């Protein structure tokens, strides 16, 4: 089967897995008894929850064991989508400016199920890696690993090491390392980032059909890795299809990306491309 036959089969899946995002709600810590309190009203010291600001019938100064918290409730912060979009369109410095304060605001929930710190931290680790900041990438990788219950290092640590490879490493070697991170046992978000970035060394090798496959694999094989990752991949895949004069397919992908791109730079990127395809 040729690479172009493969991506033709992937295209309908890429479109089918796109769904509209939800409106973001402020994050709340939910107690085992169902009571909740805004995340910004608490702090964590060792294994205790400290109420900093009175809210929902709880008084400042009260403490509760960390085990009394069930989960974090609320939608992913809107700035996280924008940060990931900036990262994927080669604006990591701007993404870092959004992600670092987000991590600070959500740090108290890092070990609580349903938290938004972990996804934000993983995106920030990728930002540090593509920026060549090995020190901060390594430190954040340790914090991410500490916040999870996994044995060994978090898989994003391995992704960061690959993305930190200098330009002196051949595109063939970078391709192989990124491909390894799309193996079946890898989490969908790791595989999605790896497949997205794998398209770059493939292009350097003039393997454009395989690069297109790598981009389309994100929304159809690793769709649960993130809606913004899906949309960014669709936009860049549309660029390649447009270059092949396959404008109908390119237009469908861009319209698919637009359905989940609200509030991010992807909206402008997609609309510019739609205009150029007219």
Protein Blocks (a to p, Z undefined) as FASTA:
>chain_A
ZZklmmmmmmmmmmmmpccdddddddddddfkopacdfklpccehjaccdfbgcehiaeh
iacdfklpmbdcddddfklmmmmmmmmnopaklmmmmmmmmmmmmmmmmmgghiaklmmm
mmmmmmmmmnopaklmmmmmmmmmmmpccecjdfklmmmmmmmpcfklcfklmmmmmmmm
mgfklcfklmmmmmmmmmmmmmmnopaklmmmmmmmmmmmmmmnojklmmmmmmmmmmmm
mmnopaklmmmmmmmmmmmmgoiaklmmmmmmmmmmZZ
